[in-house]
Amino acid sequence: MDITQVQQQCEAFLKTINVPGFIVLGFQENKENVQMVYSIKEMQPKAVLKGLTHMLDDLVGKI
């Protein structure tokens, strides 16, 4: 499955559960290639920034 198909399936899933978007989802095609998809179409910029800031803070805390 290529990245376009993953993107489309993620957006279709979000519509079924009535969620406005997701920020980052990582998936691994193989050991050398990690892909990212995101959808912020229905999210306000402040919400996106807050979510990314929270995610980065959490990631730094785990390192």
Phi and psi in radians as a Rosetta constraint file:
Dihedral C 1 N 2 CA 2 C 2 CIRCULARHARMONIC -1.551 0.35
Dihedral N 2 CA 2 C 2 N 3 CIRCULARHARMONIC 3.017 0.35
Dihedral C 2 N 3 CA 3 C 3 CIRCULARHARMONIC -1.101 0.35
Dihedral N 3 CA 3 C 3 N 4 CIRCULARHARMONIC -0.577 0.35
Dihedral C 3 N 4 CA 4 C 4 CIRCULARHARMONIC -1.134 0.35
Dihedral N 4 CA 4 C 4 N 5 CIRCULARHARMONIC -0.719 0.35
Dihedral C 4 N 5 CA 5 C 5 CIRCULARHARMONIC -1.153 0.35
Dihedral N 5 CA 5 C 5 N 6 CIRCULARHARMONIC -0.706 0.35
Dihedral C 5 N 6 CA 6 C 6 CIRCULARHARMONIC -1.103 0.35
Dihedral N 6 CA 6 C 6 N 7 CIRCULARHARMONIC -0.779 0.35
Dihedral C 6 N 7 CA 7 C 7 CIRCULARHARMONIC -1.015 0.35
Dihedral N 7 CA 7 C 7 N 8 CIRCULARHARMONIC -0.836 0.35
Dihedral C 7 N 8 CA 8 C 8 CIRCULARHARMONIC -1.109 0.35
Dihedral N 8 CA 8 C 8 N 9 CIRCULARHARMONIC -0.722 0.35
Dihedral C 8 N 9 CA 9 C 9 CIRCULARHARMONIC -1.191 0.35
Dihedral N 9 CA 9 C 9 N 10 CIRCULARHARMONIC -0.653 0.35
Dihedral C 9 N 10 CA 10 C 10 CIRCULARHARMONIC -1.121 0.35
Dihedral N 10 CA 10 C 10 N 11 CIRCULARHARMONIC -0.779 0.35
Dihedral C 10 N 11 CA 11 C 11 CIRCULARHARMONIC -1.159 0.35
Dihedral N 11 CA 11 C 11 N 12 CIRCULARHARMONIC -0.665 0.35
Dihedral C 11 N 12 CA 12 C 12 CIRCULARHARMONIC -1.131 0.35
Dihedral N 12 CA 12 C 12 N 13 CIRCULARHARMONIC -0.719 0.35
Dihedral C 12 N 13 CA 13 C 13 CIRCULARHARMONIC -1.093 0.35
Dihedral N 13 CA 13 C 13 N 14 CIRCULARHARMONIC -0.766 0.35
Dihedral C 13 N 14 CA 14 C 14 CIRCULARHARMONIC -1.049 0.35
Dihedral N 14 CA 14 C 14 N 15 CIRCULARHARMONIC -0.659 0.35
Dihedral C 14 N 15 CA 15 C 15 CIRCULARHARMONIC -1.121 0.35
Dihedral N 15 CA 15 C 15 N 16 CIRCULARHARMONIC -0.637 0.35
Dihedral C 15 N 16 CA 16 C 16 CIRCULARHARMONIC -1.223 0.35
Dihedral N 16 CA 16 C 16 N 17 CIRCULARHARMONIC -0.464 0.35
Dihedral C 16 N 17 CA 17 C 17 CIRCULARHARMONIC -1.832 0.35
Dihedral N 17 CA 17 C 17 N 18 CIRCULARHARMONIC 0.127 0.35
Dihedral C 17 N 18 CA 18 C 18 CIRCULARHARMONIC 1.029 0.35
Dihedral N 18 CA 18 C 18 N 19 CIRCULARHARMONIC 0.818 0.35
Dihedral C 18 N 19 CA 19 C 19 CIRCULARHARMONIC -1.938 0.35
Dihedral N 19 CA 19 C 19 N 20 CIRCULARHARMONIC 2.322 0.35
Dihedral C 19 N 20 CA 20 C 20 CIRCULARHARMONIC -1.202 0.35
Dihedral N 20 CA 20 C 20 N 21 CIRCULARHARMONIC -0.373 0.35
Dihedral C 20 N 21 CA 21 C 21 CIRCULARHARMONIC 2.982 0.35
Dihedral N 21 CA 21 C 21 N 22 CIRCULARHARMONIC 3.037 0.35
Dihedral C 21 N 22 CA 22 C 22 CIRCULARHARMONIC -2.302 0.35
Dihedral N 22 CA 22 C 22 N 23 CIRCULARHARMONIC 2.799 0.35
Dihedral C 22 N 23 CA 23 C 23 CIRCULARHARMONIC -1.656 0.35
Dihedral N 23 CA 23 C 23 N 24 CIRCULARHARMONIC -1.080 0.35
Dihedral C 23 N 24 CA 24 C 24 CIRCULARHARMONIC -2.485 0.35
Dihedral N 24 CA 24 C 24 N 25 CIRCULARHARMONIC 2.339 0.35
Dihedral C 24 N 25 CA 25 C 25 CIRCULARHARMONIC -2.325 0.35
Dihedral N 25 CA 25 C 25 N 26 CIRCULARHARMONIC 2.108 0.35
Dihedral C 25 N 26 CA 26 C 26 CIRCULARHARMONIC -1.746 0.35
Dihedral N 26 CA 26 C 26 N 27 CIRCULARHARMONIC 2.444 0.35
Dihedral C 26 N 27 CA 27 C 27 CIRCULARHARMONIC -2.490 0.35
Dihedral N 27 CA 27 C 27 N 28 CIRCULARHARMONIC 2.661 0.35
Dihedral C 27 N 28 CA 28 C 28 CIRCULARHARMONIC -1.930 0.35
Dihedral N 28 CA 28 C 28 N 29 CIRCULARHARMONIC 2.054 0.35
Dihedral C 28 N 29 CA 29 C 29 CIRCULARHARMONIC -1.281 0.35
Dihedral N 29 CA 29 C 29 N 30 CIRCULARHARMONIC -0.736 0.35
Dihedral C 29 N 30 CA 30 C 30 CIRCULARHARMONIC -2.727 0.35
Dihedral N 30 CA 30 C 30 N 31 CIRCULARHARMONIC -3.088 0.35
Dihedral C 30 N 31 CA 31 C 31 CIRCULARHARMONIC -1.115 0.35
Dihedral N 31 CA 31 C 31 N 32 CIRCULARHARMONIC -0.462 0.35
Dihedral C 31 N 32 CA 32 C 32 CIRCULARHARMONIC -1.698 0.35
Dihedral N 32 CA 32 C 32 N 33 CIRCULARHARMONIC -0.166 0.35
Dihedral C 32 N 33 CA 33 C 33 CIRCULARHARMONIC -2.298 0.35
Dihedral N 33 CA 33 C 33 N 34 CIRCULARHARMONIC 1.936 0.35
Dihedral C 33 N 34 CA 34 C 34 CIRCULARHARMONIC -1.886 0.35
Dihedral N 34 CA 34 C 34 N 35 CIRCULARHARMONIC 2.294 0.35
Dihedral C 34 N 35 CA 35 C 35 CIRCULARHARMONIC -1.936 0.35
Dihedral N 35 CA 35 C 35 N 36 CIRCULARHARMONIC 2.736 0.35
Dihedral C 35 N 36 CA 36 C 36 CIRCULARHARMONIC -2.246 0.35
Dihedral N 36 CA 36 C 36 N 37 CIRCULARHARMONIC 2.452 0.35
Dihedral C 36 N 37 CA 37 C 37 CIRCULARHARMONIC -2.266 0.35
Dihedral N 37 CA 37 C 37 N 38 CIRCULARHARMONIC 2.691 0.35
Dihedral C 37 N 38 CA 38 C 38 CIRCULARHARMONIC -2.693 0.35
Dihedral N 38 CA 38 C 38 N 39 CIRCULARHARMONIC 2.776 0.35
Dihedral C 38 N 39 CA 39 C 39 CIRCULARHARMONIC -2.567 0.35
Dihedral N 39 CA 39 C 39 N 40 CIRCULARHARMONIC 2.058 0.35
Dihedral C 39 N 40 CA 40 C 40 CIRCULARHARMONIC -2.177 0.35
Dihedral N 40 CA 40 C 40 N 41 CIRCULARHARMONIC 0.388 0.35
Dihedral C 40 N 41 CA 41 C 41 CIRCULARHARMONIC -0.970 0.35
Dihedral N 41 CA 41 C 41 N 42 CIRCULARHARMONIC -0.717 0.35
Dihedral C 41 N 42 CA 42 C 42 CIRCULARHARMONIC -1.918 0.35
Dihedral N 42 CA 42 C 42 N 43 CIRCULARHARMONIC 0.350 0.35
Dihedral C 42 N 43 CA 43 C 43 CIRCULARHARMONIC -1.924 0.35
Dihedral N 43 CA 43 C 43 N 44 CIRCULARHARMONIC 2.508 0.35
Dihedral C 43 N 44 CA 44 C 44 CIRCULARHARMONIC -1.298 0.35
Dihedral N 44 CA 44 C 44 N 45 CIRCULARHARMONIC 2.540 0.35
Dihedral C 44 N 45 CA 45 C 45 CIRCULARHARMONIC -0.942 0.35
Dihedral N 45 CA 45 C 45 N 46 CIRCULARHARMONIC -0.670 0.35
Dihedral C 45 N 46 CA 46 C 46 CIRCULARHARMONIC -1.109 0.35
Dihedral N 46 CA 46 C 46 N 47 CIRCULARHARMONIC -0.652 0.35
Dihedral C 46 N 47 CA 47 C 47 CIRCULARHARMONIC -1.180 0.35
Dihedral N 47 CA 47 C 47 N 48 CIRCULARHARMONIC -0.685 0.35
Dihedral C 47 N 48 CA 48 C 48 CIRCULARHARMONIC -1.108 0.35
Dihedral N 48 CA 48 C 48 N 49 CIRCULARHARMONIC -0.833 0.35
Dihedral C 48 N 49 CA 49 C 49 CIRCULARHARMONIC -1.092 0.35
Dihedral N 49 CA 49 C 49 N 50 CIRCULARHARMONIC -0.745 0.35
Dihedral C 49 N 50 CA 50 C 50 CIRCULARHARMONIC -1.084 0.35
Dihedral N 50 CA 50 C 50 N 51 CIRCULARHARMONIC -0.762 0.35
Dihedral C 50 N 51 CA 51 C 51 CIRCULARHARMONIC -1.113 0.35
Dihedral N 51 CA 51 C 51 N 52 CIRCULARHARMONIC -0.771 0.35
Dihedral C 51 N 52 CA 52 C 52 CIRCULARHARMONIC -1.142 0.35
Dihedral N 52 CA 52 C 52 N 53 CIRCULARHARMONIC -0.674 0.35
Dihedral C 52 N 53 CA 53 C 53 CIRCULARHARMONIC -1.117 0.35
Dihedral N 53 CA 53 C 53 N 54 CIRCULARHARMONIC -0.762 0.35
Dihedral C 53 N 54 CA 54 C 54 CIRCULARHARMONIC -1.101 0.35
Dihedral N 54 CA 54 C 54 N 55 CIRCULARHARMONIC -0.760 0.35
Dihedral C 54 N 55 CA 55 C 55 CIRCULARHARMONIC -1.097 0.35
Dihedral N 55 CA 55 C 55 N 56 CIRCULARHARMONIC -0.768 0.35
Dihedral C 55 N 56 CA 56 C 56 CIRCULARHARMONIC -1.113 0.35
Dihedral N 56 CA 56 C 56 N 57 CIRCULARHARMONIC -0.737 0.35
Dihedral C 56 N 57 CA 57 C 57 CIRCULARHARMONIC -1.074 0.35
Dihedral N 57 CA 57 C 57 N 58 CIRCULARHARMONIC -0.744 0.35
Dihedral C 57 N 58 CA 58 C 58 CIRCULARHARMONIC -1.119 0.35
Dihedral N 58 CA 58 C 58 N 59 CIRCULARHARMONIC -0.756 0.35
Dihedral C 58 N 59 CA 59 C 59 CIRCULARHARMONIC -1.098 0.35
Dihedral N 59 CA 59 C 59 N 60 CIRCULARHARMONIC -0.800 0.35
Dihedral C 59 N 60 CA 60 C 60 CIRCULARHARMONIC -1.068 0.35
Dihedral N 60 CA 60 C 60 N 61 CIRCULARHARMONIC -0.658 0.35
Dihedral C 60 N 61 CA 61 C 61 CIRCULARHARMONIC -1.157 0.35
Dihedral N 61 CA 61 C 61 N 62 CIRCULARHARMONIC -0.419 0.35
Dihedral C 61 N 62 CA 62 C 62 CIRCULARHARMONIC -1.555 0.35
Dihedral N 62 CA 62 C 62 N 63 CIRCULARHARMONIC -0.215 0.35
